[in-house]
Amino acid sequence: MKSLAPPGVYAPQEDTELLAGALSEEPLPPGADVLDVGTGSGALAVAAARRGARVTAVDVSRRAVCAARLNALRAGVAVRVRRGNLFDPVRGGSFDLVLANPPYIPAPGGHGPPRGAARAWDAGGDGRLVLDRICREAPALLRPGGVLLLVQSALSGPELTLGRLRDSGLKAAVTRRRRIAFGPVLRSREHWLRERGLLPATENLEELVVVRAELPV
């Protein structure tokens, strides 16, 4: 069943599909506790709930929270959906699996924090506005043996993500890659990205990667 994504809510795209593929191959213990941060329409939360997990989904957008609740209802699964900034609504909790499809596209500065739908993709001048928070804060939410699955663009430094997660004591590696055509947002700032050296002059595709990080037992 395709997720409904009303205006202003990030609709499932290639990054969602790539992360869903990684989720499908991740072993989950019976009754696993799963957290989906930046849930958007709730597609990944619903996919985890269909596997019998106890799922909590979080998004800062009121519209996304409503969409995720609606899509869980349509799918006939239980998902606990909370509105809040990244991990704020689940402080003190612990999870077997954390899913994250955060904003990761570098954005020109000078316009203040992203607002509205742009919160789903704009991530500061280097694309790491939210990625670095996840690297700092997610490890404390993982149970021993717990896993973080995160999708991002190669434009926003997967090697930095790996290094910071390893510095936090996690075993981290890139487990999936996919090259896709530029979407509307990337096309709109292609010239700026090339000027900054974030996008090579000869590159006409964007690479997405899934990072898998595990807290040792």
Residue frames relative to the residue before (quaternion, step in Angstrom):
aa qw qx qy qz dx dy dz
M 1.0000 0.0000 0.0000 0.0000 0.00 0.00 0.00
K 0.3848 -0.7378 0.5095 0.2191 3.57 -0.74 1.04
S 0.4654 -0.6817 0.4905 0.2795 3.56 -0.98 0.90
L 0.3776 -0.6838 0.5742 0.2453 3.53 -1.13 0.73
A 0.0264 -0.7887 0.6141 -0.0110 3.56 -0.95 0.92
P 0.2273 -0.7980 0.5424 0.1318 3.61 -0.14 1.23
P 0.7039 -0.4408 0.3234 0.4535 3.61 -1.22 0.24
G 0.7766 0.3105 -0.2519 0.4869 3.54 -0.93 0.96
V 0.6758 0.4239 -0.2886 0.5296 3.60 1.29 -0.08
Y 0.4955 -0.6722 0.4638 0.2959 3.56 -0.87 0.99
A 0.2833 -0.7683 0.5558 0.1430 3.56 -0.67 1.14
P 0.5859 -0.5802 0.4182 0.3810 3.62 -1.03 0.66
Q 0.0054 -0.7940 0.6063 -0.0452 3.53 -0.89 1.04
E 0.8085 -0.2783 0.1757 0.4879 3.59 -1.24 -0.33
D 0.6425 0.5178 -0.3446 0.4475 3.61 1.00 -0.69
T 0.6183 0.5266 -0.3365 0.4767 3.59 1.06 -0.73
E 0.6630 0.5137 -0.2999 0.4546 3.57 0.93 -0.92
L 0.6490 0.5174 -0.3174 0.4587 3.58 0.98 -0.84
L 0.6809 0.4707 -0.2833 0.4843 3.57 0.94 -0.87
A 0.6136 0.5406 -0.3471 0.4591 3.60 1.06 -0.67
G 0.6233 0.5330 -0.3381 0.4616 3.58 1.06 -0.70
A 0.6516 0.4951 -0.3131 0.4820 3.57 0.99 -0.80
L 0.6221 0.5393 -0.3303 0.4615 3.59 1.03 -0.78
S 0.6606 0.5341 -0.3155 0.4227 3.59 0.90 -0.89
E 0.7204 0.4232 -0.2392 0.4947 3.59 1.15 -0.58
E 0.5643 0.6102 -0.3848 0.4013 3.58 1.26 -0.14
P 0.3718 -0.7225 0.5266 0.2499 3.63 -0.67 0.99
L 0.1133 -0.7881 0.6035 0.0437 3.56 -0.93 0.92
P 0.4271 -0.6797 0.5200 0.2919 3.61 -0.87 0.86
P 0.6403 -0.5188 0.3788 0.4212 3.61 -1.14 0.45
G 0.8374 0.1170 -0.1124 0.5219 3.56 -0.88 0.98
A 0.1985 0.8137 -0.5238 0.1556 3.58 1.14 0.57
D 0.3459 -0.6969 0.5884 0.2202 3.53 -1.22 0.63
V 0.0523 -0.8128 0.5787 -0.0427 3.53 -0.63 1.20
L 0.1508 -0.7650 0.6217 0.0745 3.55 -1.07 0.85
D 0.0915 -0.7697 0.6308 0.0373 3.57 -0.93 0.98
V 0.0864 -0.8180 0.5682 0.0221 3.59 -0.32 1.23
G 0.7732 0.1803 -0.2054 0.5723 3.54 -0.92 0.97
T 0.1012 0.8812 -0.4582 0.0570 3.53 1.07 0.84
G 0.2628 -0.7776 0.5374 0.1933 3.63 1.08 -0.50
S 0.8311 -0.1186 0.1202 0.5299 3.56 -0.70 -1.09
G 0.5319 -0.6538 0.3936 0.3671 3.59 1.27 -0.17
A 0.3212 0.7876 -0.4879 0.1961 3.61 1.21 0.17
L 0.7024 0.4506 -0.2773 0.4762 3.60 0.87 -0.91
A 0.6144 0.5440 -0.3456 0.4552 3.58 1.03 -0.72
V 0.6538 0.5021 -0.3060 0.4763 3.56 0.97 -0.87
A 0.6412 0.5274 -0.3296 0.4495 3.60 0.95 -0.84
A 0.6643 0.4879 -0.3044 0.4775 3.59 0.99 -0.79
A 0.6480 0.5221 -0.3195 0.4533 3.59 0.98 -0.83
R 0.6184 0.5520 -0.3417 0.4428 3.59 1.07 -0.68
R 0.6666 0.4708 -0.3006 0.4935 3.59 1.21 -0.37
G 0.6282 -0.5825 0.3227 0.4024 3.57 1.25 0.23
A 0.4646 0.6840 -0.4465 0.3420 3.58 1.25 0.17
R 0.4080 -0.6258 0.5935 0.2995 3.52 -1.36 0.37
V 0.0877 -0.8600 0.5018 -0.0281 3.54 -0.30 1.30
T 0.0960 -0.7339 0.6700 0.0583 3.50 -1.12 0.87
A 0.0931 -0.7919 0.6031 0.0234 3.58 -0.87 0.99
V 0.1091 -0.8011 0.5884 0.0146 3.56 -0.99 0.91
D 0.1368 0.7584 -0.6345 0.0590 3.54 -1.12 0.71
V 0.4930 -0.6693 0.4777 0.2841 3.56 -1.15 0.66
S 0.6551 0.5281 -0.2965 0.4518 3.57 1.24 -0.48
R 0.4591 -0.6754 0.5013 0.2858 3.58 -0.86 0.95
R 0.6431 0.5252 -0.3282 0.4505 3.58 0.97 -0.81
A 0.6493 0.5115 -0.3218 0.4618 3.58 0.98 -0.79
V 0.6206 0.5373 -0.3419 0.4574 3.59 0.98 -0.80
C 0.6669 0.4890 -0.2994 0.4760 3.59 0.92 -0.90
A 0.6574 0.5126 -0.3134 0.4549 3.59 0.95 -0.87
A 0.6584 0.5086 -0.3169 0.4554 3.60 0.93 -0.87
R 0.6449 0.5088 -0.3246 0.4688 3.60 0.98 -0.79
L 0.6550 0.5111 -0.3080 0.4635 3.56 0.97 -0.85
N 0.6898 0.4789 -0.2948 0.4559 3.60 0.87 -0.88
A 0.6114 0.5194 -0.3533 0.4813 3.59 1.10 -0.57
L 0.6378 0.5231 -0.3181 0.4673 3.57 1.01 -0.82
R 0.6599 0.5095 -0.3029 0.4617 3.58 0.93 -0.90
A 0.7043 0.4562 -0.2581 0.4788 3.58 1.08 -0.75
G 0.4257 -0.7291 0.4447 0.2991 3.58 1.26 -0.23
V 0.5747 0.5614 -0.3947 0.4458 3.58 1.11 0.67
A 0.4591 -0.6717 0.5131 0.2736 3.53 -1.26 0.49
V 0.0960 0.7607 -0.6359 0.0885 3.57 -0.80 1.08
R 0.2912 -0.7333 0.5915 0.1660 3.56 -0.85 1.01
V 0.0698 -0.8241 0.5620 -0.0109 3.58 -0.39 1.22
R 0.0365 -0.8020 0.5955 -0.0278 3.56 -0.82 1.05
R 0.3360 -0.7183 0.5701 0.2149 3.56 -1.11 0.71
G 0.3935 0.7069 -0.5263 0.2616 3.56 -0.91 0.90
N 0.6015 -0.5746 0.4404 0.3377 3.51 -1.38 0.22
L 0.8335 -0.2010 0.0677 0.5102 3.53 -0.38 1.34
F 0.8492 -0.1524 0.1097 0.4935 3.62 -0.60 -1.08
D 0.3743 0.7699 -0.4696 0.2159 3.62 1.22 -0.08
P 0.7141 0.4658 -0.3021 0.4265 3.67 0.81 -0.82
V 0.7550 0.3733 -0.2044 0.4989 3.63 1.20 -0.30
R 0.2334 0.7830 -0.5408 0.1998 3.59 1.16 0.51
G 0.7847 0.2867 -0.2382 0.4952 3.55 -0.93 0.94
G 0.5934 0.5648 -0.3723 0.4362 3.59 1.25 -0.15
S 0.1753 -0.7583 0.6122 0.1394 3.54 -1.32 0.13
F 0.1363 -0.8200 0.5558 -0.0069 3.53 -1.05 0.87
D 0.4803 -0.6454 0.5188 0.2891 3.51 -1.29 0.55
L 0.7969 0.0576 -0.0044 0.6014 3.56 1.14 -0.63
V 0.0906 -0.7606 0.6410 0.0489 3.55 -1.03 0.89
L 0.1570 -0.7743 0.6103 0.0577 3.56 -0.86 1.06
A 0.0389 0.8110 -0.5817 0.0494 3.58 -0.93 0.85
N 0.0264 0.7368 -0.6747 0.0348 3.53 -0.90 1.07
P 0.0073 0.8621 -0.5056 0.0330 3.57 0.47 1.24
P 0.6150 -0.4595 0.4377 0.4680 3.58 -1.27 -0.03
Y 0.0366 0.8290 -0.5539 0.0678 3.60 -0.86 0.93
I 0.5309 0.6299 -0.4245 0.3758 3.63 1.17 0.15
P 0.4518 -0.6758 0.5041 0.2915 3.62 -0.77 0.98
A 0.1036 -0.8052 0.5838 0.0131 3.54 -1.00 0.89
P 0.5386 -0.6044 0.4657 0.3574 3.60 -1.03 0.69
G 0.4434 -0.7131 0.4832 0.2478 3.55 -1.04 0.81
G 0.6284 0.5920 -0.3855 0.3256 3.49 -1.36 -0.19
H 0.6769 0.4833 -0.2995 0.4674 3.60 1.24 0.03
G 0.5395 -0.6222 0.4068 0.3954 3.59 1.25 0.14
P 0.7348 -0.3869 0.2886 0.4765 3.61 -1.28 -0.06
P 0.5575 -0.6024 0.4341 0.3714 3.61 -1.05 0.61
R 0.1602 -0.7827 0.5977 0.0663 3.53 -1.13 0.72
G 0.8156 0.2604 -0.1804 0.4842 3.54 -1.27 0.40
A 0.8409 -0.1514 0.1226 0.5049 3.55 -1.10 -0.73
A 0.5867 0.6090 -0.3702 0.3845 3.62 1.11 -0.63
R 0.5273 0.6306 -0.4173 0.3874 3.61 1.19 -0.34
A 0.6299 0.5565 -0.3319 0.4282 3.59 1.20 -0.46
W 0.8159 0.2278 -0.1315 0.5149 3.62 1.14 -0.34
D 0.6565 0.5101 -0.3425 0.4376 3.65 0.96 -0.66
A 0.0117 0.8382 -0.5395 0.0789 3.58 -0.74 1.07
G 0.7259 -0.4390 0.2542 0.4644 3.58 0.89 0.89
G 0.7521 -0.4518 0.2599 0.4034 3.53 -1.32 0.22
D 0.7668 0.3145 -0.1881 0.5270 3.59 1.10 -0.59
G 0.5413 -0.6525 0.3883 0.3613 3.60 1.26 0.08
R 0.6568 0.5562 -0.2912 0.4176 3.58 1.26 0.01
L 0.2658 0.8044 -0.4978 0.1857 3.59 1.23 0.30
V 0.7701 0.2894 -0.1565 0.5466 3.59 0.94 -0.88
L 0.5780 0.6029 -0.3771 0.4003 3.59 1.05 -0.68
D 0.6782 0.4866 -0.3102 0.4550 3.60 0.88 -0.86
R 0.6138 0.5282 -0.3519 0.4694 3.60 1.08 -0.62
I 0.6394 0.5171 -0.3303 0.4633 3.57 0.97 -0.81
C 0.6492 0.5192 -0.3202 0.4542 3.58 0.93 -0.87
R 0.6850 0.4797 -0.2848 0.4684 3.60 1.03 -0.75
E 0.8169 0.3625 -0.1351 0.4278 3.53 0.78 -1.08
A 0.6041 0.6018 -0.3699 0.3689 3.61 1.04 -0.62
P 0.6190 0.5724 -0.3857 0.3747 3.66 0.83 -0.76
A 0.6538 0.5288 -0.3207 0.4360 3.62 1.01 -0.73
L 0.6746 0.4932 -0.2896 0.4666 3.59 1.22 -0.35
L 0.6071 0.5758 -0.3504 0.4208 3.59 1.26 -0.21
R 0.3925 -0.6696 0.5786 0.2504 3.53 -1.11 0.77
P 0.6424 -0.4836 0.3814 0.4561 3.63 -1.15 0.29
G 0.7787 0.2327 -0.2178 0.5404 3.57 -0.72 1.08
G 0.4986 0.6704 -0.4180 0.3566 3.59 1.28 -0.09
V 0.2833 -0.7806 0.5491 0.0946 3.52 -1.22 0.66
L 0.2012 -0.7149 0.6562 0.1336 3.52 -1.23 0.72
L 0.0651 -0.7556 0.6510 0.0326 3.58 -0.94 0.97
L 0.0202 0.8169 -0.5673 0.1026 3.54 -0.58 1.21
V 0.1670 -0.7721 0.6044 0.1032 3.57 -1.00 0.82
Q 0.0992 0.7823 -0.6089 0.0863 3.57 -1.05 0.81
S 0.5422 -0.5904 0.4841 0.3509 3.51 -1.37 0.10
A 0.5580 -0.5785 0.4743 0.3593 3.55 -1.22 0.50
L 0.5555 0.6184 -0.3850 0.4010 3.60 1.22 -0.38
S 0.7550 0.3873 -0.1960 0.4914 3.59 1.15 -0.55
G 0.6633 -0.6158 0.2880 0.3128 3.53 1.04 0.85
P 0.0592 -0.8182 0.5717 0.0176 3.63 0.39 1.12
E 0.6150 0.5547 -0.3577 0.4313 3.60 1.06 -0.67
L 0.6180 0.5197 -0.3454 0.4782 3.61 1.12 -0.60
T 0.6215 0.5362 -0.3310 0.4656 3.57 1.03 -0.81
L 0.6648 0.5005 -0.3078 0.4613 3.58 0.86 -0.93
G 0.6747 0.5088 -0.3021 0.4412 3.58 0.86 -0.94
R 0.6983 0.4746 -0.2837 0.4546 3.57 0.89 -0.88
L 0.6385 0.4994 -0.3323 0.4822 3.58 1.06 -0.64
R 0.6418 0.5060 -0.3249 0.4759 3.59 1.01 -0.74
D 0.6242 0.5355 -0.3354 0.4595 3.58 1.05 -0.71
S 0.6704 0.4790 -0.2854 0.4895 3.59 1.23 -0.52
G 0.6265 -0.5834 0.3197 0.4060 3.58 1.29 0.16
L 0.5496 0.6077 -0.4028 0.4079 3.59 1.26 0.19
K 0.3948 -0.6413 0.5937 0.2835 3.53 -1.29 0.45
A 0.0210 0.8427 -0.5310 0.0869 3.59 -0.44 1.19
A 0.0980 0.7762 -0.6163 0.0893 3.54 -1.11 0.79
V 0.4586 -0.6108 0.5556 0.3286 3.55 -1.29 0.38
T 0.1361 -0.8369 0.5292 0.0323 3.59 -0.65 1.12
R 0.7860 0.1342 -0.0838 0.5976 3.60 1.22 -0.34
R 0.0479 -0.7713 0.6344 0.0195 3.52 -1.20 0.69
R 0.0610 0.7758 -0.6276 0.0227 3.54 -1.19 0.60
R 0.2323 -0.7540 0.6001 0.1320 3.56 -0.98 0.87
I 0.0402 -0.8164 0.5741 -0.0468 3.54 -0.79 1.10
A 0.5941 -0.5468 0.4451 0.3871 3.54 -1.28 0.34
F 0.5937 -0.5620 0.4271 0.3863 3.57 -1.15 0.56
G 0.3297 -0.7155 0.5804 0.2062 3.54 -1.05 0.82
P 0.7624 -0.3951 0.2511 0.4467 3.59 -1.29 0.06
V 0.6603 0.5084 -0.3264 0.4461 3.61 0.92 -0.84
L 0.6818 0.4820 -0.2955 0.4643 3.57 0.86 -0.93
R 0.6357 0.5256 -0.3368 0.4541 3.58 0.98 -0.76
S 0.6636 0.5335 -0.3105 0.4227 3.57 0.99 -0.82
R 0.7804 0.2561 -0.1568 0.5485 3.62 1.15 -0.49
E 0.2339 0.8085 -0.5079 0.1834 3.57 1.21 0.48
H 0.6629 0.5102 -0.3151 0.4482 3.60 0.85 -0.96
W 0.6538 0.5123 -0.3075 0.4642 3.60 0.93 -0.88
L 0.6567 0.5098 -0.3126 0.4595 3.61 0.95 -0.85
R 0.6617 0.4891 -0.3107 0.4757 3.58 0.98 -0.79
E 0.6285 0.5412 -0.3354 0.4469 3.59 0.98 -0.78
R 0.7112 0.4503 -0.2466 0.4802 3.56 1.03 -0.80
G 0.4907 -0.6790 0.4196 0.3495 3.58 1.26 -0.16
L 0.4609 0.6795 -0.4485 0.3530 3.58 1.25 0.28
L 0.7606 0.2212 -0.1167 0.5991 3.55 1.26 -0.48
P 0.3897 -0.7403 0.4901 0.2446 3.61 -0.46 1.15
A 0.6281 -0.5881 0.3671 0.3532 3.55 -1.11 0.74
T 0.7354 0.4210 -0.2294 0.4789 3.59 1.09 -0.68
E 0.5683 0.6173 -0.3810 0.3883 3.61 1.26 -0.09
N 0.0562 -0.8201 0.5695 -0.0064 3.56 -0.78 1.05
L 0.6862 0.3795 -0.2826 0.5525 3.56 1.29 0.32
E 0.3490 -0.7037 0.5768 0.2244 3.54 -1.23 0.55
E 0.2527 -0.7561 0.5820 0.1606 3.57 -1.00 0.81
L 0.1630 -0.7536 0.6315 0.0824 3.53 -0.96 0.99
V 0.0830 -0.7940 0.6006 0.0444 3.58 -1.08 0.69
V 0.2651 -0.7027 0.6291 0.2007 3.52 -1.30 0.48
V 0.1824 -0.7559 0.6226 0.0871 3.53 -0.90 1.02
R 0.1167 -0.7664 0.6294 0.0535 3.56 -0.92 0.99
A 0.0108 0.7972 -0.6015 0.0495 3.57 -0.76 1.07
E 0.1145 -0.8144 0.5688 0.0037 3.58 -0.81 1.06
L 0.3464 -0.7050 0.5818 0.2108 3.53 -1.05 0.86
P 0.4248 -0.7244 0.4705 0.2709 3.63 -0.53 1.09
V 0.5235 -0.6241 0.4846 0.3188 3.54 -1.18 0.64
